[in-house]
Amino acid sequence: MGLNLEPVVPYLPFFTGRAIHYCLEMYYGPDHTPLDRALELYLHDEQEIINKVGELWPSESAAFDEQILMMRGLLEHYKLWVEQDHKMYSDENLEFISLEEEFDVPLRTPGGKITKRMRLGGRFDGIVRHKQTGEYWIWECKTARSVQELVNSLANDEQCGAYSYAAEQMFGYPIKGILYNIMRKKAPTAPAMLQDGSLSKATRVDCTDFYYQSWITQLFPDYSEDTIQMFYGDMLATLREKEPVFFMRYPVYRSKYEIKELMKNIYYTGAEMIRKSTKLYPAPGWLSCNFCHFKSPCLTMNAGSNYEVLLREEFQPRVSASSMRGSDSSTDEI
């Protein structure tokens, strides 16, 4: 129907992801807004939207409060992480060329000709240049329950392969690959205080060495580095291994052949979508329906009830990230 709607009350996991993206855009943008300040700005705007449709149910409000608390801890932890200066892809080695870049580029046939009825549109998180190598990368921010599980899935991430194609069309220089900025969707656990005033050295604490050291610095500001190492050096060494459990900058390279094959498949998919002979049919499934925004009106429509009421009351127009243009021609030529 081309309504281009989104829920008025955001879906909780998407609410968290969108908030993190907003904060990182503000942080790496020209104003370098502190992460905690950026989060408060985002939450203020979201609250104004929610207020227009009335109060949340108590269970909904509690769930949002829990996510907001988690985000504050996550962003505080991330700020400590990016201050580490020993990584090839650390912040100090990256120049942020563009953030939240919208694109609308020509789509080509497998033979290389520009199509007349299809374009590729969307938005990627950004473009960065590695200062030491001069290479350009797609900057893609991801939050996940498990960093390693996400990393294991990235070799088949077609979305970012399409981003590489679009960026080269837009900027005219080669894209080396996708640099994933991965964050575990969890706040670190604060170390426990012992009766003697020291910090617990229980290695099961779920945090990193730099987070643990931030607690040492707060509680014992007079400690020298030698004193810290004498009392807590073994604990910090153990926790250092947990860094990739929370954060990772992970590069994925895309060859010219991979991009070509990917875009060929996208072309065939688009051609099928706009062809009038293609039959439209529902394809419900656990994975696709469980996270779909439109599950409620869809089930209502299937039952023969008035789903348009739900679309009108529970959804609002979404601002498109890109301009997806097409032709009204009835021919099947592409």
Secondary structure in CASP SS format (residue, H / E / C, confidence):
PFRMAT SS
TARGET T0000
AUTHOR 0000-0000-0000
METHOD secondary structure of the structure
MODEL  1
M C 1.00
G C 1.00
L C 1.00
N C 1.00
L E 1.00
E E 1.00
P E 1.00
V C 1.00
V C 1.00
P C 1.00
Y C 1.00
L H 1.00
P H 1.00
F H 1.00
F H 1.00
T H 1.00
G H 1.00
R H 1.00
A H 1.00
I H 1.00
H H 1.00
Y H 1.00
C H 1.00
L H 1.00
E H 1.00
M H 1.00
Y H 1.00
Y H 1.00
G C 1.00
P C 1.00
D C 1.00
H C 1.00
T C 1.00
P C 1.00
L H 1.00
D H 1.00
R H 1.00
A H 1.00
L H 1.00
E H 1.00
L H 1.00
Y H 1.00
L H 1.00
H H 1.00
D H 1.00
E H 1.00
Q H 1.00
E H 1.00
I H 1.00
I H 1.00
N H 1.00
K H 1.00
V C 1.00
G C 1.00
E C 1.00
L C 1.00
W C 1.00
P H 1.00
S H 1.00
E H 1.00
S H 1.00
A H 1.00
A H 1.00
F H 1.00
D H 1.00
E H 1.00
Q H 1.00
I H 1.00
L H 1.00
M H 1.00
M H 1.00
R H 1.00
G H 1.00
L H 1.00
L H 1.00
E H 1.00
H H 1.00
Y H 1.00
K H 1.00
L H 1.00
W H 1.00
V H 1.00
E C 1.00
Q C 1.00
D C 1.00
H C 1.00
K C 1.00
M C 1.00
Y C 1.00
S C 1.00
D H 1.00
E H 1.00
N H 1.00
L E 1.00
E E 1.00
F E 1.00
I E 1.00
S E 1.00
L E 1.00
E E 1.00
E E 1.00
E E 1.00
F E 1.00
D E 1.00
V E 1.00
P E 1.00
L E 1.00
R E 1.00
T C 1.00
P C 1.00
G C 1.00
G C 1.00
K C 1.00
I E 1.00
T E 1.00
K E 1.00
R E 1.00
M E 1.00
R E 1.00
L E 1.00
G E 1.00
G E 1.00
R E 1.00
F E 1.00
D E 1.00
G E 1.00
I E 1.00
V E 1.00
R E 1.00
H E 1.00
K C 1.00
Q C 1.00
T C 1.00
G C 1.00
E C 1.00
Y E 1.00
W E 1.00
I E 1.00
W E 1.00
E E 1.00
C E 1.00
K E 1.00
T E 1.00
A E 1.00
R C 1.00
S C 1.00
V H 1.00
Q H 1.00
E H 1.00
L H 1.00
V H 1.00
N H 1.00
S H 1.00
L H 1.00
A H 1.00
N H 1.00
D C 1.00
E H 1.00
Q H 1.00
C H 1.00
G H 1.00
A H 1.00
Y H 1.00
S H 1.00
Y H 1.00
A H 1.00
A H 1.00
E H 1.00
Q H 1.00
M H 1.00
F H 1.00
G C 1.00
Y C 1.00
P C 1.00
I E 1.00
K E 1.00
G E 1.00
I E 1.00
L E 1.00
Y E 1.00
N E 1.00
I E 1.00
M E 1.00
R E 1.00
K C 1.00
K C 1.00
A C 1.00
P C 1.00
T C 1.00
A C 1.00
P C 1.00
A C 1.00
M E 1.00
L C 1.00
Q C 1.00
D C 1.00
G C 1.00
S C 1.00
L E 1.00
S C 1.00
K C 1.00
A C 1.00
T C 1.00
R C 1.00
V C 1.00
D C 1.00
C C 1.00
T C 1.00
D H 1.00
F H 1.00
Y H 1.00
Y H 1.00
Q H 1.00
S H 1.00
W H 1.00
I H 1.00
T H 1.00
Q H 1.00
L H 1.00
F C 1.00
P C 1.00
D C 1.00
Y C 1.00
S C 1.00
E H 1.00
D H 1.00
T H 1.00
I H 1.00
Q H 1.00
M H 1.00
F H 1.00
Y H 1.00
G H 1.00
D H 1.00
M H 1.00
L H 1.00
A H 1.00
T H 1.00
L H 1.00
R H 1.00
E C 1.00
K C 1.00
E H 1.00
P H 1.00
V H 1.00
F H 1.00
F E 1.00
M E 1.00
R E 1.00
Y E 1.00
P E 1.00
V E 1.00
Y E 1.00
R C 1.00
S C 1.00
K H 1.00
Y H 1.00
E H 1.00
I H 1.00
K H 1.00
E H 1.00
L H 1.00
M H 1.00
K H 1.00
N H 1.00
I H 1.00
Y H 1.00
Y H 1.00
T H 1.00
G H 1.00
A H 1.00
E H 1.00
M H 1.00
I H 1.00
R C 1.00
K C 1.00
S C 1.00
T C 1.00
K C 1.00
L C 1.00
Y C 1.00
P C 1.00
A C 1.00
P C 1.00
G C 1.00
W H 1.00
L H 1.00
S H 1.00
C H 1.00
N H 1.00
F C 1.00
C C 1.00
H C 1.00
F C 1.00
K H 1.00
S H 1.00
P H 1.00
C H 1.00
L H 1.00
T H 1.00
M H 1.00
N H 1.00
A C 1.00
G C 1.00
S C 1.00
N C 1.00
Y H 1.00
E H 1.00
V H 1.00
L H 1.00
L H 1.00
R H 1.00
E H 1.00
E H 1.00
F E 1.00
Q E 1.00
P E 1.00
R C 1.00
V C 1.00
S C 1.00
A C 1.00
S C 1.00
S C 1.00
M C 1.00
R C 1.00
G C 1.00
S C 1.00
D C 1.00
S C 1.00
S C 1.00
T C 1.00
D C 1.00
E C 1.00
I C 1.00
END
